[in-house]
Amino acid sequence: MFKRLGLFVSIAMVSIVVLAACGGDDDGNGNGGDNGGGDSIDMEMGEMYFDPDSISADAGSSLTINFENAGNQLHDFTIDDLDGERIHVEVASGEEDSVTLSIPDDTGDIEFYCTIPGHREAGMEGVLTVN
Ligand SMILES: [Cu+2]
């Protein structure tokens, strides 16, 4: 009699522990991540393109862009004026880099491009749409 009750209590306690562990895991996933709660996208650059060349983000949020230069020469990702700040990230051929943008509160389109002479004209430009 006591033995059976003891077994039942043990199973009940194990169940509680398992449930608690699952809850903890969910919490960790929700709050964790490397992007500080903002969005994160991958962008490839090369001759002469950004892929994707059209990206979007929510006003007032943050957006991390992970660049990979799949081309044979240096490229950069430049925004002349992001809420008063100039963004300029150079990525050498075969290299990776990233930048976290503070997205402005105002909605609208913001152009980005590669500053290396001739590249923008050849197609290295795109648009960041703030929603
Ligand atoms: Cu370029």
Backbone and ligand atoms as CSV (ligand in chain L), in Angstrom:
chain,resi,resn,atom,element,x,y,z
A,1,MET,N,N,0.837,-1.208,0.000
A,1,MET,CA,C,0.000,0.000,0.000
A,1,MET,C,C,0.865,1.249,0.000
A,2,PHE,N,N,1.741,1.347,0.970
A,2,PHE,CA,C,2.623,2.520,1.042
A,2,PHE,C,C,3.564,2.558,-0.160
A,3,LYS,N,N,3.989,1.362,-0.564
A,3,LYS,CA,C,4.911,1.282,-1.694
A,3,LYS,C,C,4.264,1.881,-2.954
A,4,ARG,N,N,2.999,1.490,-3.180
A,4,ARG,CA,C,2.310,1.958,-4.377
A,4,ARG,C,C,2.114,3.480,-4.321
A,5,LEU,N,N,1.771,3.955,-3.149
A,5,LEU,CA,C,1.566,5.410,-2.993
A,5,LEU,C,C,2.889,6.144,-3.280
A,6,GLY,N,N,3.965,5.564,-2.774
A,6,GLY,CA,C,5.275,6.183,-2.987
A,6,GLY,C,C,5.610,6.260,-4.471
A,7,LEU,N,N,5.307,5.190,-5.190
A,7,LEU,CA,C,5.568,5.155,-6.636
A,7,LEU,C,C,4.759,6.243,-7.338
A,8,PHE,N,N,3.493,6.359,-6.939
A,8,PHE,CA,C,2.613,7.353,-7.561
A,8,PHE,C,C,3.166,8.765,-7.338
A,9,VAL,N,N,3.593,9.008,-6.103
A,9,VAL,CA,C,4.121,10.338,-5.776
A,9,VAL,C,C,5.379,10.614,-6.604
A,10,SER,N,N,6.225,9.602,-6.770
A,10,SER,CA,C,7.449,9.779,-7.552
A,10,SER,C,C,7.130,10.160,-8.992
A,11,ILE,N,N,6.164,9.445,-9.588
A,11,ILE,CA,C,5.794,9.733,-10.977
A,11,ILE,C,C,5.242,11.150,-11.078
A,12,ALA,N,N,4.416,11.529,-10.115
A,12,ALA,CA,C,3.827,12.868,-10.135
A,12,ALA,C,C,4.931,13.925,-10.062
A,13,MET,N,N,5.921,13.684,-9.217
A,13,MET,CA,C,6.988,14.672,-9.065
A,13,MET,C,C,7.838,14.776,-10.334
A,14,VAL,N,N,8.107,13.621,-10.958
A,14,VAL,CA,C,8.875,13.641,-12.201
A,14,VAL,C,C,8.121,14.448,-13.250
A,15,SER,N,N,6.808,14.257,-13.322
A,15,SER,CA,C,6.012,14.991,-14.298
A,15,SER,C,C,6.130,16.486,-14.074
A,16,ILE,N,N,6.072,16.879,-12.824
A,16,ILE,CA,C,6.157,18.317,-12.511
A,16,ILE,C,C,7.516,18.869,-12.946
A,17,VAL,N,N,8.564,18.103,-12.660
A,17,VAL,CA,C,9.909,18.549,-13.028
A,17,VAL,C,C,10.025,18.697,-14.540
A,18,VAL,N,N,9.487,17.709,-15.286
A,18,VAL,CA,C,9.560,17.761,-16.747
A,18,VAL,C,C,8.798,18.972,-17.274
A,19,LEU,N,N,7.615,19.203,-16.736
A,19,LEU,CA,C,6.819,20.348,-17.186
A,19,LEU,C,C,7.555,21.650,-16.909
A,20,ALA,N,N,8.157,21.739,-15.729
A,20,ALA,CA,C,8.873,22.958,-15.357
A,20,ALA,C,C,10.047,23.185,-16.306
A,21,ALA,N,N,10.723,22.091,-16.655
A,21,ALA,CA,C,11.872,22.209,-17.548
A,21,ALA,C,C,11.444,22.715,-18.915
A,22,CYS,N,N,10.321,22.199,-19.413
A,22,CYS,CA,C,9.827,22.637,-20.727
A,22,CYS,C,C,9.497,24.120,-20.686
A,23,GLY,N,N,8.833,24.532,-19.615
A,23,GLY,CA,C,8.470,25.938,-19.494
A,23,GLY,C,C,9.708,26.816,-19.516
A,24,GLY,N,N,10.743,26.388,-18.836
A,24,GLY,CA,C,11.977,27.163,-18.793
A,24,GLY,C,C,12.606,27.293,-20.160
A,25,ASP,N,N,12.554,26.215,-20.907
A,25,ASP,CA,C,13.118,26.214,-22.259
A,25,ASP,C,C,12.419,27.230,-23.144
A,26,ASP,N,N,11.103,27.202,-23.082
A,26,ASP,CA,C,10.323,28.123,-23.913
A,26,ASP,C,C,10.685,29.568,-23.596
A,27,ASP,N,N,10.803,29.835,-22.315
A,27,ASP,CA,C,11.175,31.184,-21.901
A,27,ASP,C,C,12.513,31.591,-22.507
A,28,GLY,N,N,13.477,30.682,-22.449
A,28,GLY,CA,C,14.803,30.978,-22.962
A,28,GLY,C,C,14.767,31.312,-24.438
A,29,ASN,N,N,14.002,30.537,-25.192
A,29,ASN,CA,C,13.927,30.774,-26.635
A,29,ASN,C,C,13.291,32.127,-26.931
A,30,GLY,N,N,12.267,32.455,-26.143
A,30,GLY,CA,C,11.558,33.697,-26.407
A,30,GLY,C,C,12.411,34.918,-26.150
A,31,ASN,N,N,13.228,34.853,-25.112
A,31,ASN,CA,C,13.992,36.044,-24.733
A,31,ASN,C,C,15.399,36.056,-25.326
A,32,GLY,N,N,15.861,34.899,-25.756
A,32,GLY,CA,C,17.260,34.798,-26.173
A,32,GLY,C,C,17.486,35.239,-27.598
A,33,GLY,N,N,18.531,34.744,-28.188
A,33,GLY,CA,C,18.868,35.124,-29.564
A,33,GLY,C,C,19.963,36.155,-29.583
A,34,ASP,N,N,20.614,36.253,-30.718
A,34,ASP,CA,C,21.757,37.148,-30.837
A,34,ASP,C,C,21.371,38.536,-31.307
A,35,ASN,N,N,20.114,38.703,-31.676
A,35,ASN,CA,C,19.747,39.965,-32.311
A,35,ASN,C,C,19.045,40.928,-31.367
A,36,GLY,N,N,19.069,40.620,-30.084
A,36,GLY,CA,C,18.510,41.556,-29.132
A,36,GLY,C,C,17.029,41.807,-29.307
A,37,GLY,N,N,16.323,40.833,-29.854
A,37,GLY,CA,C,14.883,40.958,-29.994
A,37,GLY,C,C,14.464,41.521,-31.337
A,38,GLY,N,N,15.406,42.050,-32.133
A,38,GLY,CA,C,15.064,42.571,-33.446
A,38,GLY,C,C,15.111,41.487,-34.489
A,39,ASP,N,N,14.844,41.870,-35.735
A,39,ASP,CA,C,14.890,40.916,-36.828
A,39,ASP,C,C,16.300,40.806,-37.364
A,40,SER,N,N,16.531,39.739,-38.086
A,40,SER,CA,C,17.846,39.484,-38.657
A,40,SER,C,C,17.670,38.871,-40.040
A,41,ILE,N,N,18.437,39.365,-41.004
A,41,ILE,CA,C,18.347,38.811,-42.352
A,41,ILE,C,C,19.752,38.584,-42.909
A,42,ASP,N,N,19.831,37.721,-43.887
A,42,ASP,CA,C,21.080,37.490,-44.597
A,42,ASP,C,C,21.026,38.218,-45.930
A,43,MET,N,N,22.139,38.833,-46.311
A,43,MET,CA,C,22.199,39.524,-47.601
A,43,MET,C,C,23.519,39.180,-48.279
A,44,GLU,N,N,23.405,38.750,-49.533
A,44,GLU,CA,C,24.604,38.447,-50.307
A,44,GLU,C,C,24.914,39.617,-51.224
A,45,MET,N,N,26.188,39.898,-51.393
A,45,MET,CA,C,26.608,40.944,-52.333
A,45,MET,C,C,27.612,40.357,-53.315
A,46,GLY,N,N,27.643,40.929,-54.512
A,46,GLY,CA,C,28.556,40.435,-55.544
A,46,GLY,C,C,28.500,41.359,-56.733
A,47,GLU,N,N,29.062,40.941,-57.870
A,47,GLU,CA,C,29.090,41.806,-59.057
A,47,GLU,C,C,27.828,41.570,-59.878
A,48,MET,N,N,26.997,42.539,-60.019
A,48,MET,CA,C,26.870,43.792,-59.278
A,48,MET,C,C,25.487,43.794,-58.660
A,49,TYR,N,N,25.353,43.210,-57.526
A,49,TYR,CA,C,24.010,43.046,-56.949
A,49,TYR,C,C,24.049,42.966,-55.425
A,50,PHE,N,N,22.882,43.250,-54.848
A,50,PHE,CA,C,22.581,42.866,-53.472
A,50,PHE,C,C,21.446,41.851,-53.576
A,51,ASP,N,N,21.510,40.804,-52.811
A,51,ASP,CA,C,20.437,39.807,-52.819
A,51,ASP,C,C,20.071,39.451,-51.381
A,52,PRO,N,N,18.907,39.883,-50.891
A,52,PRO,CA,C,17.862,40.618,-51.614
A,52,PRO,C,C,18.227,42.100,-51.767
A,53,ASP,N,N,17.599,42.757,-52.750
A,53,ASP,CA,C,17.836,44.195,-52.916
A,53,ASP,C,C,16.630,44.990,-52.431
A,54,SER,N,N,15.684,44.294,-51.860
A,54,SER,CA,C,14.505,44.935,-51.303
A,54,SER,C,C,14.242,44.296,-49.941
A,55,ILE,N,N,14.383,45.096,-48.880
A,55,ILE,CA,C,14.208,44.568,-47.528
A,55,ILE,C,C,13.262,45.488,-46.769
A,56,SER,N,N,12.739,44.997,-45.669
A,56,SER,CA,C,11.819,45.832,-44.906
A,56,SER,C,C,12.000,45.598,-43.413
A,57,ALA,N,N,11.542,46.580,-42.637
A,57,ALA,CA,C,11.651,46.494,-41.179
A,57,ALA,C,C,10.560,47.367,-40.574
A,58,ASP,N,N,10.243,47.082,-39.339
A,58,ASP,CA,C,9.224,47.867,-38.640
A,58,ASP,C,C,9.840,49.148,-38.080
A,59,ALA,N,N,9.097,50.230,-38.182
A,59,ALA,CA,C,9.542,51.511,-37.618
A,59,ALA,C,C,9.876,51.342,-36.143
A,60,GLY,N,N,11.004,51.912,-35.744
A,60,GLY,CA,C,11.405,51.882,-34.344
A,60,GLY,C,C,12.036,50.587,-33.881
A,61,SER,N,N,12.171,49.627,-34.789
A,61,SER,CA,C,12.762,48.339,-34.397
A,61,SER,C,C,14.262,48.353,-34.692
A,62,SER,N,N,14.891,47.211,-34.557
A,62,SER,CA,C,16.272,47.093,-34.997
A,62,SER,C,C,16.353,45.942,-35.992
A,63,LEU,N,N,17.259,46.079,-36.936
A,63,LEU,CA,C,17.414,45.060,-37.970
A,63,LEU,C,C,18.895,44.744,-38.130
A,64,THR,N,N,19.226,43.482,-37.952
A,64,THR,CA,C,20.603,43.055,-38.160
A,64,THR,C,C,20.721,42.444,-39.547
A,65,ILE,N,N,21.677,42.943,-40.325
A,65,ILE,CA,C,21.921,42.383,-41.652
A,65,ILE,C,C,23.265,41.660,-41.624
A,66,ASN,N,N,23.237,40.392,-41.999
A,66,ASN,CA,C,24.453,39.585,-42.076
A,66,ASN,C,C,24.884,39.514,-43.533
A,67,PHE,N,N,26.008,40.146,-43.851
A,67,PHE,CA,C,26.478,40.219,-45.227
A,67,PHE,C,C,27.429,39.078,-45.541
A,68,GLU,N,N,27.337,38.633,-46.801
A,68,GLU,CA,C,28.349,37.722,-47.330
A,68,GLU,C,C,28.725,38.236,-48.709
A,69,ASN,N,N,30.000,38.527,-48.902
A,69,ASN,CA,C,30.455,38.969,-50.211
A,69,ASN,C,C,30.859,37.754,-51.036
A,70,ALA,N,N,29.964,37.370,-51.954
A,70,ALA,CA,C,30.210,36.207,-52.801
A,70,ALA,C,C,30.918,36.609,-54.090
A,71,GLY,N,N,31.285,37.892,-54.187
A,71,GLY,CA,C,31.919,38.386,-55.399
A,71,GLY,C,C,33.432,38.270,-55.359
A,72,ASN,N,N,34.079,38.824,-56.384
A,72,ASN,CA,C,35.538,38.740,-56.518
A,72,ASN,C,C,36.258,40.006,-56.115
A,73,GLN,N,N,35.488,40.989,-55.635
A,73,GLN,CA,C,36.122,42.245,-55.250
A,73,GLN,C,C,35.406,42.856,-54.061
A,74,LEU,N,N,35.985,43.909,-53.513
A,74,LEU,CA,C,35.411,44.605,-52.363
A,74,LEU,C,C,34.082,45.250,-52.727
A,75,HIS,N,N,33.121,45.107,-51.823
A,75,HIS,CA,C,31.841,45.808,-51.971
A,75,HIS,C,C,31.489,46.421,-50.628
A,76,ASP,N,N,30.559,47.375,-50.680
A,76,ASP,CA,C,30.088,47.932,-49.418
A,76,ASP,C,C,28.591,48.147,-49.432
A,77,PHE,N,N,28.058,48.259,-48.233
A,77,PHE,CA,C,26.632,48.534,-48.022
A,77,PHE,C,C,26.573,49.901,-47.363
A,78,THR,N,N,25.960,50.846,-48.047
A,78,THR,CA,C,25.966,52.225,-47.562
A,78,THR,C,C,24.569,52.824,-47.567
A,79,ILE,N,N,24.223,53.477,-46.451
A,79,ILE,CA,C,23.020,54.309,-46.387
A,79,ILE,C,C,23.511,55.696,-46.001
A,80,ASP,N,N,23.244,56.699,-46.857
A,80,ASP,CA,C,23.773,58.044,-46.610
A,80,ASP,C,C,23.229,58.662,-45.333
A,81,ASP,N,N,21.938,58.440,-45.077
A,81,ASP,CA,C,21.319,59.114,-43.942
A,81,ASP,C,C,20.238,58.233,-43.329
A,82,LEU,N,N,20.604,57.513,-42.289
A,82,LEU,CA,C,19.623,56.712,-41.566
A,82,LEU,C,C,19.350,57.434,-40.258
A,83,ASP,N,N,18.324,58.271,-40.278
A,83,ASP,CA,C,17.983,59.062,-39.094
A,83,ASP,C,C,19.180,59.902,-38.636
A,84,GLY,N,N,19.905,60.469,-39.617
A,84,GLY,CA,C,21.043,61.328,-39.293
A,84,GLY,C,C,22.372,60.610,-39.206
A,85,GLU,N,N,22.358,59.294,-39.343
A,85,GLU,CA,C,23.589,58.524,-39.228
A,85,GLU,C,C,23.956,57.922,-40.587
A,86,ARG,N,N,25.268,57.973,-40.932
A,86,ARG,CA,C,25.718,57.330,-42.161
A,86,ARG,C,C,26.145,55.904,-41.845
A,87,ILE,N,N,25.607,54.965,-42.621
A,87,ILE,CA,C,25.950,53.558,-42.450
A,87,ILE,C,C,26.884,53.172,-43.586
A,88,HIS,N,N,28.006,52.563,-43.263
A,88,HIS,CA,C,28.952,52.176,-44.306
A,88,HIS,C,C,29.686,50.921,-43.837
A,89,VAL,N,N,29.394,49.804,-44.494
A,89,VAL,CA,C,30.014,48.530,-44.117
A,89,VAL,C,C,30.725,47.961,-45.333
A,90,GLU,N,N,32.048,47.869,-45.250
A,90,GLU,CA,C,32.820,47.289,-46.354
A,90,GLU,C,C,33.043,45.806,-46.097
A,91,VAL,N,N,32.839,45.009,-47.135
A,91,VAL,CA,C,33.030,43.566,-47.000
A,91,VAL,C,C,33.943,43.091,-48.129
A,92,ALA,N,N,35.104,42.574,-47.770
A,92,ALA,CA,C,36.064,42.104,-48.769
A,92,ALA,C,C,35.555,40.823,-49.425
A,93,SER,N,N,36.080,40.536,-50.586
A,93,SER,CA,C,35.704,39.328,-51.321
A,93,SER,C,C,35.835,38.090,-50.443
A,94,GLY,N,N,34.770,37.311,-50.396
A,94,GLY,CA,C,34.800,36.067,-49.633
A,94,GLY,C,C,34.596,36.225,-48.142
A,95,GLU,N,N,34.424,37.470,-47.697
A,95,GLU,CA,C,34.292,37.726,-46.260
A,95,GLU,C,C,32.837,37.916,-45.858
A,96,GLU,N,N,32.626,37.901,-44.533
A,96,GLU,CA,C,31.308,38.157,-43.971
A,96,GLU,C,C,31.413,39.276,-42.947
A,97,ASP,N,N,30.339,40.008,-42.789
A,97,ASP,CA,C,30.287,41.046,-41.760
A,97,ASP,C,C,28.814,41.284,-41.448
A,98,SER,N,N,28.558,42.040,-40.416
A,98,SER,CA,C,27.165,42.331,-40.103
A,98,SER,C,C,27.041,43.723,-39.512
A,99,VAL,N,N,25.834,44.256,-39.569
A,99,VAL,CA,C,25.556,45.564,-39.001
A,99,VAL,C,C,24.151,45.507,-38.413
A,100,THR,N,N,23.956,46.198,-37.302
A,100,THR,CA,C,22.614,46.302,-36.733
A,100,THR,C,C,22.130,47.732,-36.901
A,101,LEU,N,N,21.031,47.875,-37.622
A,101,LEU,CA,C,20.487,49.194,-37.922
A,101,LEU,C,C,19.392,49.541,-36.924
A,102,SER,N,N,19.414,50.781,-36.447
A,102,SER,CA,C,18.300,51.304,-35.650
A,102,SER,C,C,17.308,51.917,-36.634
A,103,ILE,N,N,16.198,51.234,-36.814
A,103,ILE,CA,C,15.221,51.668,-37.816
A,103,ILE,C,C,14.481,52.903,-37.304
A,104,PRO,N,N,14.404,53.947,-38.152
A,104,PRO,CA,C,13.749,55.200,-37.732
A,104,PRO,C,C,12.263,54.988,-37.405
A,105,ASP,N,N,11.697,55.964,-36.720
A,105,ASP,CA,C,10.277,55.905,-36.378
A,105,ASP,C,C,9.387,56.263,-37.565
A,106,ASP,N,N,9.966,56.960,-38.544
A,106,ASP,CA,C,9.171,57.372,-39.704
A,106,ASP,C,C,9.153,56.283,-40.767
A,107,THR,N,N,7.987,56.025,-41.331
A,107,THR,CA,C,7.875,55.036,-42.392
A,107,THR,C,C,8.335,55.647,-43.719
A,108,GLY,N,N,8.657,54.775,-44.661
A,108,GLY,CA,C,9.087,55.255,-45.969
A,108,GLY,C,C,10.203,54.389,-46.516
A,109,ASP,N,N,10.687,54.777,-47.702
A,109,ASP,CA,C,11.749,54.024,-48.353
A,109,ASP,C,C,13.109,54.685,-48.133
A,110,ILE,N,N,14.111,53.880,-47.832
A,110,ILE,CA,C,15.471,54.373,-47.650
A,110,ILE,C,C,16.366,53.614,-48.629
A,111,GLU,N,N,17.136,54.358,-49.431
A,111,GLU,CA,C,17.999,53.707,-50.421
A,111,GLU,C,C,19.314,53.257,-49.800
A,112,PHE,N,N,19.785,52.105,-50.243
A,112,PHE,CA,C,21.147,51.695,-49.898
A,112,PHE,C,C,21.870,51.336,-51.184
A,113,TYR,N,N,23.196,51.434,-51.173
A,113,TYR,CA,C,23.960,51.186,-52.384
A,113,TYR,C,C,25.416,50.906,-52.062
A,114,CYS,N,N,26.168,50.550,-53.086
A,114,CYS,CA,C,27.604,50.329,-52.965
A,114,CYS,C,C,28.310,51.575,-53.504
A,115,THR,N,N,29.248,52.127,-52.701
A,115,THR,CA,C,29.881,53.399,-53.068
A,115,THR,C,C,31.048,53.248,-54.042
A,116,ILE,N,N,31.476,52.040,-54.309
A,116,ILE,CA,C,32.633,51.870,-55.189
A,116,ILE,C,C,32.245,52.340,-56.597
A,117,PRO,N,N,33.104,53.182,-57.189
A,117,PRO,CA,C,32.749,53.823,-58.462
A,117,PRO,C,C,32.238,52.836,-59.513
A,118,GLY,N,N,31.070,53.175,-60.056
A,118,GLY,CA,C,30.492,52.354,-61.116
A,118,GLY,C,C,29.559,51.270,-60.630
A,119,HIS,N,N,29.667,50.886,-59.356
A,119,HIS,CA,C,28.877,49.748,-58.886
A,119,HIS,C,C,27.386,50.061,-58.769
A,120,ARG,N,N,27.088,51.255,-58.228
A,120,ARG,CA,C,25.670,51.592,-58.100
A,120,ARG,C,C,25.019,51.657,-59.477
A,121,GLU,N,N,25.734,52.290,-60.395
A,121,GLU,CA,C,25.217,52.432,-61.752
A,121,GLU,C,C,24.999,51.065,-62.404
A,122,ALA,N,N,25.806,50.090,-62.013
A,122,ALA,CA,C,25.714,48.756,-62.603
A,122,ALA,C,C,24.677,47.875,-61.906
A,123,GLY,N,N,24.050,48.432,-60.875
A,123,GLY,CA,C,22.965,47.665,-60.250
A,123,GLY,C,C,23.084,47.418,-58.760
A,124,MET,N,N,24.184,47.880,-58.149
A,124,MET,CA,C,24.338,47.642,-56.716
A,124,MET,C,C,23.615,48.707,-55.903
A,125,GLU,N,N,22.308,48.587,-55.882
A,125,GLU,CA,C,21.494,49.463,-55.055
A,125,GLU,C,C,20.227,48.728,-54.675
A,126,GLY,N,N,19.579,49.223,-53.640
A,126,GLY,CA,C,18.355,48.580,-53.184
A,126,GLY,C,C,17.593,49.509,-52.261
A,127,VAL,N,N,16.508,48.994,-51.731
A,127,VAL,CA,C,15.617,49.813,-50.905
A,127,VAL,C,C,15.277,49.084,-49.607
A,128,LEU,N,N,15.394,49.845,-48.531
A,128,LEU,CA,C,14.922,49.402,-47.212
A,128,LEU,C,C,13.596,50.111,-46.956
A,129,THR,N,N,12.541,49.330,-46.851
A,129,THR,CA,C,11.213,49.921,-46.609
A,129,THR,C,C,10.895,49.838,-45.129
A,130,VAL,N,N,10.611,50.991,-44.541
A,130,VAL,CA,C,10.230,51.048,-43.125
A,130,VAL,C,C,8.711,51.064,-43.049
A,131,ASN,N,N,8.167,50.049,-42.390
A,131,ASN,CA,C,6.705,49.914,-42.285
A,131,ASN,C,C,6.168,50.467,-40.970
L,1,CU,CU,CU,30.185,47.037,-55.070
